[in-house]
Amino acid sequence: MSEPAPKVSVIRMYKAREEIYPREIKGWYASWRWVCVWLTQIVFYGLPWLSWNDRQAVLFDLTARKFYLFGVVLWPQDFIYLALLLIICASALFLFTAVGGRLWCGYSCPQTVYTEIFMWIESKIEGNRSQRMRLDKQPMSASKFAKKTAKHLAWGVFSLWTGFTFVGYFTPIHELSASVMTLGLGPWEWFWVLFYGFATYGNAGWMREQVCMYMCPYARFQSSMFDPDTLIITYDKERGEPRGARSKSAGKSSLGDCIDCSMCVQVCPTGIDIRNGLQYECIGCAACIDACNSVMDKVGAPRGLIRYSTDNAMRNKLSDKEIRKRATRPRVLIYSAILLVIIGVFFGSLYTRTPLKMDVIRDRGSMGREVEDGMIENVYRLQIMNTDEKPHKYKLSVSGVESIALSTPEVVELNSTESRAVPVRVRVGPGKGEKGSNKITFELQAIDDERLHVKEKAVFIVPR
């Protein structure tokens, strides 16, 4: 008699997606989410159209290797400022997460913002949650086809506008607009408009919560930034359990305040049940708080069954005052101090930054040569960058060796935000200077502005 075949267990690494139909909800947190939507979109879509000094206020001109940020012009040599800006963003993320959990995810993350916009478009065309669910269950008809087509067309137009705006940060947007009208965009501009538009359409229209749950790494390492005093969205089990439906006039009963209406689940954009505790899928949008508060108002129970609180507060029944007091714990103070120091360094260095740079490069083909009347000549190339948005005249001088002088013009004129290589010949008199290398200093001073002044060291070679 043969033995029965062993049972094979299948482990699925990826859960098949179930369509989520979030219910629209109004409330205090929903209003704040829309405030963030408006603010972020006004900034994103509006900045490229602002003018500053007769040019685009914010422009990352990769071809010319210049970054324009209002009154500041940054060059590749100023990469340190970008590094500082990224460190500031990372430090702020750590601070805000330690204090208030996933505030960034719930209110200002581009994925959350664009998903909110796309769901608003969807609700205006296909109807509310119940209507959308019924529509998806219906067989294809002329009415369903028209609604689906209109929705995707609206999504597509908005996505292309988003891609166009994104490229407008790298190509002057007025030139870009003229090129779009004549279909004269370059190949890279076409690629990035379509790519960024497609990414917006796919992420906010189709993938939605899948981006937060599977693609975004923040959900995975957020627990390392949480502690028992971090504000998170919590369900008060002691007050809410046991669950059960009842009427407003039922009076006192053995049931908890949760009437098991599932409204908190229906409004959740990731489809979780917050009553099961904090989960990594929770993006902290507080839609469940607004939904629960509205239900509590209807049944005559106090608000706050689902609320922002902390593990310590729930466990030890801390008051709001005690929660706020614990917000200034050592971890938060350290994060705040680090963030303030980095911000101070960033703006301090920008404020004291001299919009003039000079690099000295020796002519490698001629280390030092004797010219007329026994004078010794060295040749250099000065890479001078005027990062100011005004043209300037500069006086060039050299020092460090007796009788040293320039044999080329002393005055150099540069246009606004211009970088130029200036060949320079330097001579010393016969018998001056030591054999071999001599330390010298080039000095560049703006004639019309005392603040613009730089010095660079170099070496003058006297043949042995």
N, C-alpha and C positions, 0 to 999 in steps of 0.2 A: 504494500500500500504506500503510495507516494505521499510525501509530506506536503502540507498546504503551502502555497507560495507566500513568501513573507509580504507583509503589508508595506506599501510604499507611501511614505509621508511626503507631501509636496509643501515646500516652504516658498511662499511668494515674497519676493523682495520688494514688490511695488503693488500697492493697493489700487485696484481699478477705481477711477474717479466716478463719484456720484454727483450728479448735477445739484448745485446748491442754489436755492431761490431765496435770497435774503429779503425779508419783509422791510418795507420802508418804516422808519420810526422818527418821531420828533421828540426833542428834548434838549436839555442843556448841553450835553456832550455832543449830540448830533449837530447842534448849532455851531459849536466850536470847531468841529471837523470841517464844516463848510466854510467857516472863516479861514481856516488853514488852506483849504482848496483854493479859495479866491486869492489869498495873499501869495501863495506859491505860484499860481498861474499868471497873476498880474506881473510878478517879478520875471518869470521865465519868458513869457511872450512879449513883455513890454521893454525889457532891458535892451534888446538889439536895436530898437527904434529910437532910443535916446541919443542925443548928440552932445558932444563935449569937445570944445576947441575945434569946431568945424570938422569933426570926424565922429565915428561911432563910439559911444561911451565905453562899451565893453566889446572888445574885439581881440580874438586870438589869431593873429596873422602869422600862420605857420610858414608861409612862403618867405616873408620878410623877417621871420624870427623875432617878432615883436608882439608882446601882450599889452594891450591897452586896457587899463582899469581906471576909468574916470580920469583923474589927473596924474596917474602913475603909468609910466611906460617901463615894462620889464623886458629884459633880454635873456638869452640863454644863460648868461653868467649870473643871473638873479634867481636861479633855480632854488636857492635856499629858501626863498620866500614861499614858493609852492610847497616845499617840504614842511615849513613851519605851519602853513595853513592846513595841511593834512593832519599834522600832529594836533593842532587845535581842534579840528573836527573829531578826531579819535578821542581826545581827552574829554570833550564836551559830551560825546556819546557815553563814555564811561560814567561821567558825573550824573547825567540825566537818568541813566538806567539805574544807577545805585539809589537815586532818590525816588523816581517815579516809574520804574519798570520800562515797558516798551512804549514810551510816549512818542518817540520818533516813528515807530511802526504804525501806531494807531492814528496819527494826525498829519504827519508831514512826509512820510516816505513816498517817493514817486509812484510806487506800485499801489499803495493805498489811495493816493490822490486820483490817479487815472482810473483805477477800478471804480471809485466813487462816481467819477464823471461818466464813465461808460454805463454804469448801472442806471444813472439818471436818464441818459439817452434811451436806454432799453425800456425803462418804465414809461417814458413819454410816448413811445411808439407801440409797445406790446401790452402796456397796462401794468396793473399791480401784480403782486406775487401770485395770487390765485388765478388771475387771467393769464399770466405767463405759463403757469403749470398746465392749465387747460389747453392753451395754444400748442404747447409742445407735445401733448398727448393726441392731438387731433391729426388725422391724415392730411397730407398736403392738399391744399385748396388754393384758389386764386387769392383769397383774403390772407391766408397764412403766408403764401409766397410773397405777396406785396409787403406785408409787415416785416418779414425777415429780410427782404431785399432792402427796404428803407433803412432798417436798423444797421445793416452791414455797410451800406453806402455812407450813412452818417458817421459810423465808426471809422471808415476808410478816409473820409474827408478830414476828420479831426486828426487822425494819425498822420496823414500827409502834411497837414499844417504844423503838427508837432515836429516832424522830421525837417521841414523847411526852416522852422525857427531854430532848431538845433544847428543846422548848417550855417544859419545866419550869424552865429557866434564866431565862425571861422572865415566866412566870406562876407564882406560888407553887405548888409541885408538889402540896401537899396539897389546895389548892382545885382544881387541875387534875384530880387523881384523882377527887374527888367529882363534878366535871362530866362526866368520862368515863363514870362509872358510870351517870349519868342521861342521857347523850347530850346534855348541855347546854353543850357547848363553843361559844364564839363563832365567827363566820365566819373570822376571822383565825387563831384557834387551830386550827380544822379544817384550814385551808389549809396551815399550816406543819407540822402533824403528818403530813399526807398527803404534802406536797411533800418533806420531809426523809426520810420513810420510803421514798417512791418513789425518791429519789436514792440512798439506801443500797442498796435492792433492785437498781436498775439498774446502779450502778457496781460493787458487789461481787459480784452474782450473774451479770450478763450481760457487762458490758463488761470488767471485770477489767484485763488487761494493756493494753487499748486506751486506758484512761485514762492510764496511765504513758507509753505510747508516743506518743500523739497529742494528748492534752488537757493534760497537765501541762507547763508551760514549763520546769520545773527540769531535765529531761533535756536540753533544748536549750542552756541556758547554763551547765551544770555544768563544761564544759571550761575556762571562763574562771577557775574557782576551783581547778582542778587544776594541779599542777606535777609535775616528775619525782620528787619525794619524797612525793607523796600516796599513802597506802595505798589500794590497789585490789585487786580480786580478779584474780589472774593465773594463767595456765597456763605452767608451766615447759617450754617447747618443747625446750630442750637436753636435758632429762632424759627427756621423754616421747616424743620422736620417734626413729625411725619407729614408728608405732603398729602393733599387731598382737596377736591373741589368742594366749595360751599358758597352760599349766597352771602351778600353783604349784611342781611338781616338775621343771619343764623345765630349771632351772638357768640358767646364763649364756647369753645369746643376743645377736644383733646388734640385736634390737628394743629400743625404749625402754620405759619403765615403763607408758605408756598402752596398755591392752589393747583400746581402741576399743569399750568396752562401751556407750557413749552414756548412761550413768547421769547424767552431769552435765547432759545435755540433757533427759532425762526428768523431772528434779526441778525444772528451771528454770520459774518461774511466767510468764516472758515468752517461753519457748521458744527461747532463743538457745543457741548453742554457744560457750562461753567459750574454747574452744581456738582460735577464730578471732581472738582478741584482744579488747580492751576495746571494747564497743559501747554506744551511748547507751541502748539498751533495758535494759542491766544495772542493776538496782536495788540491787545490793550486799547481797542477802539471805544470801549465803554458803551456800545450799542445795547448790550444786555442790561446795563444799569438804567438807561432811559426806558427800555421796555418794561422792566420790573417795576420801576417807580410809577409808571403809568397804570400798571395793573394794581399796585398797592393803593393808589388813589381811588380806583374804582371800587375796591372791596373795603375801603375804609381802614386800611392797616398803615402803620408808619412806613415811610420810605426807608431805603437803605438795606433791604434784605440782600440785595447784591450791591456792592459799593467798593470804592477804593479803600483799602485798609492794608494792614501788614500782618504777617504771621504772629508776631508778638502781640499785636493789638487784639487779634481774634482769640489767642490763647489766654491772655491775661486780662482781657476786657479793658483795654486802655481807652482813655478818652481822647477826643480830637486834639486837645491841648498837649497831652502826653505824646501823641504820635508826632506832632510838629516839633516837640522838644527833641525827640530821638532822631529827627531829620538832620540835626547838626552833630552827628556822631563823628568820631575821628576819621573814618574812611571817607566820608563826604567832605570833611574839612581838608583832608590831604588832596583829594581830587580837585577841589576848588582852588587851593593854593597853587597846585601845578598848572591848572588852566590859566589862572590870572598871571602867573609868571611868564608863561609862553605868550599870552596875548600882549603883555607889556613889552617883551622882547621883540615881538613881531612889529607892533606899531612904533616902538621906539627906534628900531633900525630903519623902518620906512621913513620916519620923520627926519632922522639924521643922515639919510642916504644922500650922497652927492651925485647929482645927475651927470657925472663926467667920469669916464674910465679911460685908462691908458695902459697899454701893454708894450713893453720894449723887447724887440726881437733883433738880435745881432745878425748881420749879413754873414752867413757861414762861408761864403766864397772868398771873403777877404778878412782875415783876422786882424790885420793892421798893416798899413803900407806907408812908405815915405813918399811925400809929394813935394811940390815946389818949396824952395828955400829950406829944405831939411825938416819940414813939418811932418808930423805923423797924423794920419787920418784913419778913422774907423767909420764904418757905415752901419746904420741901424734902420729898422723899419718900426715906426710907432703906429700901433693900432689904436686910434683914438675914437671914442664913442661919445657923442653928445646925446644923452638920453633925455634931455629936456625938450619940450615942445616949442622952443624958441631957438632961432639961429644965434650963434655966438662966435665972437672972434677971440682967439686965445694967443697968448704970448708964451713961446717956448724958450726955456733956458736950460743950461747944463752947468754943473759945478762938480768939484771933487778933486781936480788936478790943476796945478798952477798954469795959467794962460789958456786953459781949455775954453773953446768957443765953437759956436755953430758956423758952418760955412754954407748953410742953406737958410732960406728965409725964416725969421723968428715968428712971424705971425701966421697962424693957421685959422681958417674960417670954415665952420661946419654948419650945415643947415639943421633944422629941427630933426631930432631922432635919426641922425645920420651917423654911420660908422665908416671910417675911411683909414686906409693905410697910407702913412706919410713917410716917404724916404728922407732920412736925415744923415748928413755928414758932419762929423765932429773932428776937430783938429786941436793939437797941442803944439807949442813951440818946440824948436830943436833943444834937445837935452832935458826937457821937462818930463816929469813922471818917472816912475821906476820901471826898470825892465820887467816885462811880463804883464800881469794883470793889475789894473788900478781901479778901485771902486769909484764910480761916479753916480750922480743923481740927475735925472731929468725932472724938470718942473714945468707944469702947465698951469697957467693962470688966465682965467677969463678977463678980458679987458673991461667988459661992461658989467661984470658981476663978481664981487669979491668972494662970494661963497663958493664959486666953482674953482677949485684949486686941488690938484693932485700931484703927488711925487712918486717916481718909480726909480728903483736902483738898477744899475747896470754895471758892466765891466768894460774898461777901455784897455786895449792891448797895445803895448809898446814893444816892437820887435827887439829881440835880444841881439 
